[in-house]
Amino acid sequence: MEYLVNAAQMRRCDENTSSHFGILPAVLMERAALVCLEVLRERFFAPLENGSKCLCSRRVLVVAGSGNNGGDGFALGRLLMLEGCPVDFVLIGQEEKANELTAGQIRSVRAYGGRIEEKLPDRSYDIIVDALFGVGLSRELTGAFREAVDYINRQDAFVLSVDLPSGIHADTGRVMGAAVQADVTVTFGFRKLGLVLYPGARYAGSVVCAPIGITEHGFLGQYPSITTYEGPVADLLPKRPSDGNKGTFGKVALLAGSEGMEGAGLLCAYGAFGAGCGMVKLVGTERMAEACLQTLPEVMVTDQDGAACAWADVIGAGPGLSVGADAVSRIASLLETAPKPLVLDADAINILAADNKLLKCLEGLQAKEASRRVLVLTPHPGELARLDGCGIAEVLEDPIGVALRWAKRLQAVVLCKGARTVVASFDGQIYLNTSGNSGMATAGSGDVLTGILAALLAGPQTPFQAVCAGVYLHGRAGDLAAARKGERSMTAGDLAEMIPLVLLEREKGNGAI
């Protein structure tokens, strides 16, 4: 897992690296500039007679502020000057307010013959270095800073943002009035939340995270609670015992689908089998049984909720269930049965949101250790907003906070599905998923996820680990489906078909998708 940091965590880690481990801030700044230089070398180079590479034919503009981010920019500009590039510098803000480190970089630039202007030039550039603000931005951009951002965005140049695109909030990814649209962002030590959350992720372009000497040691044991993952799927999943049987690998009951929505149950079953479930029993209609017989005959179909739930190791409920009186009665009965791991999605969440008495009943059951079950809720922002009694905008503004609040309230693992799905555990652990794509915003995608999660909850992992693995697997299957069908045209069925292929590729070590 990779730590994602907010501004305060990054500042503390940076300071500890210098004060506790003795790595001078000037050394870190020089390393940051060297990494940015290397990124530009890889993007723009001209081969010389001796085989080396240079940037000397590229005209560069450094737009810097007076803080440490500006110091990184001045250091990079100085290195580019020494590469032979024509470099112009513009300082936005008052030079007398520059801290000692940045003031030293300004003196160094001038000592090498560089000129630092106060006004934005009226000429074209090949490369613009955005070094206005780093993680310290906490207010809307106005005045000269807003003008500088707008200026950068108007230019037909390659834009490298240092640490963060200026104007993006480091903690939330929010645009603070305006923000630089970068082609590449070179960040240091750890990715900031604002580079992963939208809309910040959209402004960041390609993100390069460089280990300039700031490491996990700098947290001094106070590690961030938010992580992400981008490695092999297989590394997140437990080994399957070679002497296992269909019972070993879990029995999943699915209360999903209703008249006219039979496909929801079928997609759940596809997801469960694809993720390695041993047996699936779907509670549904005669029409659903016929559909399963034709397309997925491995699924057992019954019309008895109680018998299916008593048989199962894990229960998934909600996709395509409807919110009618019969569905409400079924969910109420399910919550009152012997506690087994339970995944609630879609209509099951809508039923809870509309029935405060039923919601309070669930809270009461989860509050007592004797009746507490492993519980996972998988709402999208609209469903989470209905459950929380707030507007969708509030959820989109703070999906981590809202998901964590409900995880603690229900002693559960709660997702907030989206372009960056959040997984929050009642004990404060948070996972931010980066796999997946816009093609997964299609009917039935969440049904497949419900099946995946139910299957993985039947395994030996902790619920939080199982859900993180399931969300990541779901997204990677979506990425493979998009690669084969295109984001515009892929369907939930395509996504389900890719699950075993993702797992097969990883198991055989055939490389990344």
TORGU-325444 format. One line per field, with one value per residue (C-alpha): residue in three letters; x, y, z. Coordinates in steps of 0.001 Angstrom, whole numbers. Example, Ala and Ser with C-alpha at 12.3 -4.5 7.8 and 13.67 -1.06 7.14 Angstrom:
REM TORGU-325444
resn <- [ala / ser] $
c1 <- [12300 / 13670] $
c2 <- [-4500 / -1060] $
c3 <- [7800 / 7140] $
***
This chain:
REM TORGU-325444
resn <- [met / glu / tyr / leu / val / asn / ala / ala / gln / met / arg / arg / cys / asp / glu / asn / thr / ser / ser / his / phe / gly / ile / leu / pro / ala / val / leu / met / glu / arg / ala / ala / leu / val / cys / leu / glu / val / leu / arg / glu / arg / phe / phe / ala / pro / leu / glu / asn / gly / ser / lys / cys / leu / cys / ser / arg / arg / val / leu / val / val / ala / gly / ser / gly / asn / asn / gly / gly / asp / gly / phe / ala / leu / gly / arg / leu / leu / met / leu / glu / gly / cys / pro / val / asp / phe / val / leu / ile / gly / gln / glu / glu / lys / ala / asn / glu / leu / thr / ala / gly / gln / ile / arg / ser / val / arg / ala / tyr / gly / gly / arg / ile / glu / glu / lys / leu / pro / asp / arg / ser / tyr / asp / ile / ile / val / asp / ala / leu / phe / gly / val / gly / leu / ser / arg / glu / leu / thr / gly / ala / phe / arg / glu / ala / val / asp / tyr / ile / asn / arg / gln / asp / ala / phe / val / leu / ser / val / asp / leu / pro / ser / gly / ile / his / ala / asp / thr / gly / arg / val / met / gly / ala / ala / val / gln / ala / asp / val / thr / val / thr / phe / gly / phe / arg / lys / leu / gly / leu / val / leu / tyr / pro / gly / ala / arg / tyr / ala / gly / ser / val / val / cys / ala / pro / ile / gly / ile / thr / glu / his / gly / phe / leu / gly / gln / tyr / pro / ser / ile / thr / thr / tyr / glu / gly / pro / val / ala / asp / leu / leu / pro / lys / arg / pro / ser / asp / gly / asn / lys / gly / thr / phe / gly / lys / val / ala / leu / leu / ala / gly / ser / glu / gly / met / glu / gly / ala / gly / leu / leu / cys / ala / tyr / gly / ala / phe / gly / ala / gly / cys / gly / met / val / lys / leu / val / gly / thr / glu / arg / met / ala / glu / ala / cys / leu / gln / thr / leu / pro / glu / val / met / val / thr / asp / gln / asp / gly / ala / ala / cys / ala / trp / ala / asp / val / ile / gly / ala / gly / pro / gly / leu / ser / val / gly / ala / asp / ala / val / ser / arg / ile / ala / ser / leu / leu / glu / thr / ala / pro / lys / pro / leu / val / leu / asp / ala / asp / ala / ile / asn / ile / leu / ala / ala / asp / asn / lys / leu / leu / lys / cys / leu / glu / gly / leu / gln / ala / lys / glu / ala / ser / arg / arg / val / leu / val / leu / thr / pro / his / pro / gly / glu / leu / ala / arg / leu / asp / gly / cys / gly / ile / ala / glu / val / leu / glu / asp / pro / ile / gly / val / ala / leu / arg / trp / ala / lys / arg / leu / gln / ala / val / val / leu / cys / lys / gly / ala / arg / thr / val / val / ala / ser / phe / asp / gly / gln / ile / tyr / leu / asn / thr / ser / gly / asn / ser / gly / met / ala / thr / ala / gly / ser / gly / asp / val / leu / thr / gly / ile / leu / ala / ala / leu / leu / ala / gly / pro / gln / thr / pro / phe / gln / ala / val / cys / ala / gly / val / tyr / leu / his / gly / arg / ala / gly / asp / leu / ala / ala / ala / arg / lys / gly / glu / arg / ser / met / thr / ala / gly / asp / leu / ala / glu / met / ile / pro / leu / val / leu / leu / glu / arg / glu / lys / gly / asn / gly / ala / ile] $
c1 <- [0 / 1096 / 472 / -1437 / -793 / -2482 / -607 / -45 / 1291 / 3625 / 4971 / 5572 / 7352 / 9458 / 10417 / 11237 / 13471 / 15566 / 15340 / 15418 / 17422 / 19675 / 18901 / 19255 / 16284 / 18657 / 19666 / 16033 / 15322 / 18264 / 17167 / 13645 / 14995 / 17215 / 14248 / 12219 / 15167 / 15333 / 11617 / 12118 / 15175 / 13109 / 10360 / 12544 / 15998 / 18285 / 21056 / 24551 / 27578 / 28940 / 25659 / 24439 / 21080 / 20310 / 17377 / 19313 / 16960 / 13931 / 12859 / 11697 / 9657 / 9706 / 6716 / 7498 / 6131 / 8121 / 7611 / 9444 / 7616 / 9072 / 12501 / 12154 / 11252 / 14227 / 16545 / 15146 / 15460 / 19100 / 19801 / 18089 / 20246 / 23309 / 21934 / 22084 / 18379 / 17254 / 15300 / 13130 / 12069 / 9020 / 8465 / 4812 / 4673 / 7083 / 10704 / 11217 / 8680 / 10703 / 11986 / 15700 / 15822 / 14034 / 15958 / 19142 / 17891 / 17064 / 20610 / 22005 / 19984 / 21275 / 24839 / 24639 / 23402 / 19687 / 17192 / 14046 / 11136 / 7956 / 5682 / 4586 / 6296 / 4609 / 6474 / 6114 / 7775 / 8318 / 8208 / 6596 / 7536 / 4661 / 6169 / 3667 / 2187 / 2808 / 909 / 444 / -2404 / -5470 / -7377 / -8869 / -6454 / -6914 / -5016 / -1593 / -1674 / -4952 / -3610 / -474 / -2512 / -4725 / -1608 / -16 / -3203 / -3402 / 86 / 789 / 3575 / 4377 / 3601 / 5456 / 3939 / 6243 / 4670 / 1058 / -629 / -945 / -4535 / -5292 / -5985 / -3526 / -6063 / -9219 / -8267 / -10586 / -9894 / -9211 / -10741 / -8452 / -5762 / -2903 / -3624 / -363 / 970 / 3047 / 3252 / 6411 / 5644 / 8023 / 8068 / 4404 / 1424 / -826 / -4543 / -5230 / -3369 / -5561 / -8988 / -10959 / -10872 / -7232 / -6333 / -7610 / -5433 / -2294 / -1743 / 792 / 2075 / 5669 / 6274 / 9973 / 11771 / 14094 / 15078 / 11718 / 10665 / 8225 / 10782 / 9848 / 6422 / 8166 / 5522 / 2521 / 1503 / -1249 / -4579 / -5226 / -3612 / -3932 / -2571 / -1413 / 396 / -560 / -4076 / -2743 / -730 / -3980 / -5630 / -5021 / -3476 / -6013 / -5304 / -4558 / -6697 / -9721 / -13224 / -16277 / -17230 / -13748 / -14014 / -17263 / -21013 / -22727 / -26453 / -27708 / -30980 / -30872 / -33120 / -36850 / -39395 / -37877 / -34506 / -33470 / -30150 / -28964 / -28943 / -27194 / -24455 / -23921 / -23507 / -21008 / -18986 / -19010 / -17906 / -15301 / -13735 / -13388 / -16558 / -17262 / -21077 / -23749 / -27419 / -29623 / -33003 / -35218 / -38111 / -38836 / -37765 / -34426 / -33977 / -34537 / -32004 / -29409 / -30025 / -29284 / -26299 / -24853 / -26091 / -23680 / -25981 / -28562 / -31881 / -34457 / -37431 / -36707 / -34732 / -34429 / -33118 / -30595 / -29289 / -29026 / -27005 / -24636 / -21337 / -21863 / -24996 / -25281 / -28506 / -29983 / -29110 / -32307 / -34377 / -36857 / -38061 / -41620 / -43276 / -42133 / -38521 / -38687 / -40023 / -37247 / -34497 / -36021 / -36118 / -32550 / -31252 / -32954 / -31498 / -28375 / -25482 / -23500 / -21260 / -23547 / -23043 / -25795 / -26010 / -28401 / -32043 / -31096 / -29409 / -32337 / -34689 / -32582 / -32470 / -36273 / -37066 / -35544 / -36936 / -35169 / -31962 / -32069 / -32615 / -29468 / -27523 / -28660 / -27632 / -24220 / -23649 / -23748 / -20889 / -23210 / -25343 / -22719 / -22056 / -19441 / -21250 / -20339 / -22331 / -21586 / -23489 / -22809 / -22863 / -26626 / -27398 / -24958 / -26528 / -29995 / -28680 / -26954 / -29847 / -27600 / -27197 / -25122 / -22851 / -21882 / -20897 / -18902 / -17181 / -16071 / -16625 / -13952 / -15524 / -19082 / -18081 / -15981 / -18832 / -21190 / -18544 / -18164 / -21907 / -22657 / -19424 / -19030 / -16935 / -18560 / -17736 / -18489 / -18331 / -17084 / -14161 / -12093 / -13936 / -13405 / -13335 / -13702 / -13500 / -15009 / -11499 / -10371 / -8590 / -9250 / -8395 / -8653 / -8959 / -7297 / -8120 / -11043 / -12289 / -15331 / -16656 / -17591 / -20270 / -22798 / -25823 / -24913 / -21316 / -22137 / -23987 / -20793 / -18922 / -21452 / -20786 / -17021 / -17135 / -19424 / -17029 / -13931 / -15597 / -15885 / -12087 / -9574 / -8824 / -10137 / -13294 / -11388 / -8672 / -11262 / -13201 / -10061 / -8983 / -12453 / -12707 / -9255 / -10005 / -13294 / -11476 / -8739 / -11359 / -12941 / -9594 / -9164 / -12739 / -12077 / -8862 / -10797 / -14149 / -13485 / -14803 / -17813 / -19016 / -18173 / -20951 / -21163 / -21244 / -17930 / -16503 / -17656 / -16066 / -12704 / -12430 / -10997 / -8714 / -7275 / -6647 / -5228 / -2786 / -1547 / -1274 / 762 / 2917 / 2114 / 2694 / 436 / -2875] $
c2 <- [0 / 3568 / 6401 / 9461 / 12614 / 15903 / 19191 / 18967 / 15414 / 16321 / 19368 / 17328 / 14574 / 17153 / 18908 / 15625 / 14612 / 17703 / 18152 / 14494 / 12844 / 15754 / 16040 / 19767 / 21544 / 22932 / 19383 / 18322 / 21350 / 20597 / 16965 / 18117 / 20351 / 17581 / 15191 / 17798 / 18349 / 14644 / 14555 / 17368 / 15662 / 12558 / 14639 / 17116 / 16157 / 16573 / 13971 / 15464 / 14139 / 12531 / 10672 / 12762 / 14539 / 18200 / 20614 / 23538 / 24222 / 24754 / 28165 / 28035 / 30289 / 29776 / 31312 / 31217 / 32364 / 33436 / 30207 / 26903 / 25893 / 28975 / 27986 / 24613 / 26482 / 28848 / 25894 / 24063 / 27183 / 27566 / 23957 / 24522 / 27606 / 25446 / 22982 / 25830 / 26657 / 30276 / 30718 / 33621 / 34009 / 35789 / 36230 / 36670 / 38337 / 40373 / 39278 / 40616 / 38044 / 35125 / 32762 / 32222 / 29092 / 30662 / 33923 / 31880 / 30312 / 33760 / 34951 / 31853 / 32507 / 36076 / 34955 / 32782 / 35740 / 35134 / 37982 / 37841 / 39915 / 41009 / 41039 / 38132 / 38334 / 38650 / 35916 / 32214 / 29330 / 25636 / 24845 / 26615 / 25664 / 26289 / 26924 / 29358 / 27296 / 23887 / 22294 / 25536 / 27058 / 27587 / 30451 / 31339 / 32722 / 36395 / 39302 / 38663 / 34980 / 34399 / 36327 / 34158 / 30944 / 32221 / 33289 / 29831 / 28135 / 30378 / 29494 / 26833 / 25266 / 22105 / 22787 / 21129 / 21812 / 21468 / 19316 / 20410 / 22362 / 25850 / 26487 / 22884 / 22288 / 19678 / 17954 / 17880 / 18369 / 21385 / 24204 / 27339 / 29801 / 28785 / 26171 / 25423 / 22681 / 20751 / 18250 / 16638 / 17179 / 16141 / 15615 / 14677 / 11935 / 10978 / 11734 / 14381 / 13700 / 16634 / 14857 / 11769 / 13236 / 14962 / 17556 / 17865 / 14610 / 16040 / 19169 / 17260 / 15488 / 12676 / 12446 / 11527 / 10819 / 11193 / 9830 / 12778 / 11625 / 12086 / 8594 / 6854 / 7280 / 10948 / 10165 / 9077 / 6410 / 8701 / 7216 / 8638 / 6793 / 7022 / 4578 / 3499 / 638 / 175 / -3167 / -6679 / -7793 / -11171 / -9539 / -8410 / -11825 / -14816 / -17966 / -20621 / -23898 / -26662 / -29111 / -26794 / -27561 / -25559 / -25166 / -23950 / -21076 / -19741 / -19911 / -16663 / -15929 / -13030 / -11195 / -9278 / -8634 / -8303 / -8329 / -6434 / -6231 / -9867 / -8942 / -7335 / -10684 / -12353 / -9704 / -10158 / -13891 / -13304 / -11074 / -13618 / -16531 / -14423 / -13465 / -17118 / -17982 / -21706 / -21628 / -19002 / -19209 / -16504 / -15727 / -14799 / -15354 / -18164 / -15871 / -15352 / -19113 / -19459 / -16715 / -18404 / -21769 / -20242 / -18058 / -19131 / -22615 / -22853 / -20570 / -22173 / -20291 / -20401 / -18335 / -18792 / -15982 / -17697 / -21003 / -19278 / -17050 / -19959 / -21893 / -19053 / -17893 / -14362 / -12528 / -9789 / -7802 / -4875 / -4701 / -4475 / -5461 / -2526 / -496 / -1817 / -3208 / -6757 / -5672 / -3660 / -6714 / -8899 / -6480 / -6128 / -9898 / -10210 / -7787 / -9725 / -13116 / -14665 / -12324 / -13322 / -11101 / -8870 / -6595 / -3988 / -2184 / -79 / -600 / -2099 / 1223 / 3201 / 1208 / 2039 / 5705 / 5866 / 3850 / 5476 / 2762 / 69 / 2102 / 2547 / -1202 / -1861 / 677 / -1025 / -4444 / -3189 / -1364 / -4627 / -7053 / -10043 / -9073 / -7254 / -8714 / -7978 / -5273 / -3576 / -771 / 173 / 3376 / 5769 / 9478 / 9805 / 6816 / 7961 / 11424 / 9932 / 7844 / 10849 / 13237 / 15717 / 16939 / 15115 / 18166 / 17649 / 14051 / 15015 / 17764 / 15360 / 11696 / 10533 / 12311 / 11169 / 7550 / 7477 / 8935 / 6160 / 3482 / 4484 / 4892 / 1385 / -314 / -1220 / -811 / 1860 / 2712 / 5841 / 4751 / 7150 / 8091 / 7670 / 5125 / 5638 / 2684 / 3663 / 1339 / 2004 / 1865 / 4856 / 3086 / 4657 / 3377 / 5522 / 3489 / 4653 / 1767 / 2012 / 4503 / 6434 / 3436 / 1848 / 4507 / 2186 / 226 / -2942 / -2095 / -1837 / -5172 / -6875 / -5226 / -6538 / -10079 / -9594 / -8248 / -11028 / -13618 / -12069 / -11613 / -15404 / -15607 / -15295 / -11565 / -8870 / -7198 / -4002 / -5898 / -7899 / -4804 / -2918 / -5905 / -6215 / -2560 / -2633 / -5855 / -4375 / -1302 / -3308 / -5451 / -2217 / -1036 / -4236 / -3987 / -403 / -1449 / -4024 / -2312 / 1380 / 3436 / 4632 / 1193 / -1175 / -2659 / -4221 / -7608 / -6827 / -5865 / -9146 / -11140 / -9453 / -10446 / -13933 / -12533 / -9972 / -12687 / -15042 / -12430 / -11748 / -15385 / -16172 / -13076 / -11689 / -8126 / -5156 / -4795] $
c3 <- [0 / -742 / 1690 / 484 / 2486 / 3213 / 3517 / 7282 / 7078 / 4234 / 6061 / 9223 / 7307 / 5470 / 8694 / 10457 / 7574 / 8209 / 11994 / 13054 / 10276 / 9382 / 5667 / 5020 / 3373 / 727 / -179 / -533 / -2714 / -4986 / -5302 / -6170 / -8912 / -10281 / -10506 / -12394 / -14722 / -15453 / -16275 / -18779 / -20229 / -20906 / -22537 / -24511 / -25594 / -28549 / -28990 / -29050 / -30917 / -27741 / -27201 / -24279 / -24214 / -23734 / -23609 / -24996 / -27906 / -25629 / -24385 / -20760 / -18495 / -14718 / -12946 / -9232 / -5915 / -2866 / -843 / -950 / -4135 / -5783 / -4460 / -6223 / -9412 / -9220 / -8583 / -11611 / -13750 / -12729 / -13727 / -17073 / -17638 / -17064 / -19627 / -22119 / -22233 / -22580 / -19319 / -18219 / -14591 / -13217 / -9485 / -8533 / -5149 / -3090 / -3046 / 464 / 1701 / 365 / 3036 / 3507 / 1355 / -1612 / -1237 / -1542 / -4788 / -6139 / -5358 / -7062 / -10224 / -10373 / -9687 / -12819 / -14838 / -14697 / -14604 / -12534 / -13802 / -12050 / -15096 / -17254 / -20674 / -24036 / -25886 / -26607 / -24758 / -25228 / -21505 / -18564 / -15018 / -12603 / -9161 / -7671 / -4861 / -3326 / -468 / 1447 / -552 / 1648 / 30 / -3350 / -5919 / -6677 / -8166 / -9672 / -8718 / -10544 / -13536 / -13565 / -13569 / -16380 / -18297 / -18007 / -19185 / -22273 / -23488 / -26083 / -24029 / -22119 / -18455 / -15596 / -12184 / -9202 / -6442 / -7207 / -9975 / -8538 / -7463 / -6415 / -2725 / -1471 / 805 / -1311 / -4958 / -5061 / -7512 / -5480 / -7929 / -10790 / -11303 / -13675 / -16196 / -16107 / -18603 / -15859 / -12120 / -10313 / -6646 / -3880 / -1263 / -1373 / -3557 / -2102 / -1812 / -4112 / -6920 / -6605 / -5836 / -8578 / -9965 / -8902 / -10641 / -13914 / -13596 / -12601 / -15921 / -15576 / -12011 / -11188 / -7494 / -6761 / -3655 / -3052 / 449 / 2193 / 3266 / 5606 / 8371 / 8415 / 9852 / 13087 / 13631 / 13021 / 9698 / 7473 / 7607 / 3858 / 1455 / -2157 / -4238 / -7825 / -7828 / -8929 / -8012 / -6906 / -4122 / -2489 / -2546 / -262 / -1681 / -2601 / -780 / -3263 / -1296 / -1083 / -2299 / -3323 / 317 / 1221 / -1222 / 154 / -306 / -1289 / -1164 / -3265 / -2642 / -5889 / -8866 / -9192 / -11993 / -14887 / -13067 / -13236 / -14834 / -11575 / -9823 / -12724 / -12790 / -9035 / -9582 / -12398 / -10092 / -7264 / -9424 / -11190 / -7855 / -6849 / -4943 / -4600 / -4748 / -5412 / -4531 / -6023 / -4483 / -7381 / -9720 / -12151 / -14956 / -13188 / -12900 / -16643 / -17361 / -15147 / -16775 / -20180 / -19282 / -15935 / -15037 / -12105 / -10095 / -7824 / -7743 / -4961 / -3859 / -147 / 1512 / 4843 / 3539 / 1262 / 4039 / 6484 / 3899 / 2975 / 4432 / 3074 / 1919 / -689 / -924 / -2785 / -6486 / -8523 / -5475 / -5692 / -2709 / -2531 / 585 / -156 / -544 / 2684 / 4523 / 3099 / 4165 / 7644 / 8024 / 6766 / 9379 / 12165 / 11196 / 12690 / 11962 / 8903 / 6764 / 4738 / 1720 / 1288 / -2044 / -4104 / -3071 / 289 / 1120 / -279 / 1960 / 5017 / 4032 / 3740 / 6906 / 9981 / 12262 / 10253 / 10169 / 13953 / 14294 / 12269 / 14341 / 17526 / 16285 / 15205 / 18489 / 20462 / 20102 / 20480 / 17467 / 15384 / 11971 / 9335 / 7396 / 4113 / 2468 / -1137 / -1997 / -4838 / -3875 / -4415 / -2201 / 460 / 404 / 938 / 3817 / 5377 / 4775 / 2975 / -581 / -3183 / -3366 / 286 / -392 / -3474 / -1480 / 1252 / 277 / 2726 / 5684 / 4963 / 4317 / 7501 / 9559 / 8460 / 8871 / 12510 / 13022 / 11738 / 12822 / 9169 / 6047 / 3878 / 280 / -1643 / -5270 / -7895 / -10102 / -6932 / -4822 / -1090 / 1309 / 4975 / 7973 / 11389 / 12907 / 10822 / 7953 / 4555 / 1092 / -2030 / -5220 / -8420 / -10765 / -13177 / -15745 / -16936 / -18876 / -15548 / -15061 / -16677 / -15498 / -13628 / -12790 / -9091 / -9215 / -10359 / -7484 / -4960 / -6150 / -6018 / -2471 / -1250 / -2660 / -1093 / 2295 / 2418 / 2499 / 5354 / 4987 / 7276 / 5913 / 5136 / 3266 / 1340 / 310 / -772 / -2865 / -4379 / -5332 / -6912 / -8803 / -10031 / -11357 / -13044 / -14762 / -15931 / -17288 / -19268 / -20592 / -21675 / -23411 / -25431 / -25975 / -25326 / -22423 / -24408 / -25433 / -22582 / -20467 / -17028 / -18724 / -20413 / -17035 / -15467 / -18277 / -17642 / -13960 / -14595 / -17299 / -14884 / -12310 / -14936 / -16213 / -12712 / -11734 / -14841 / -14377 / -17802 / -16697 / -16212 / -17986] $
***
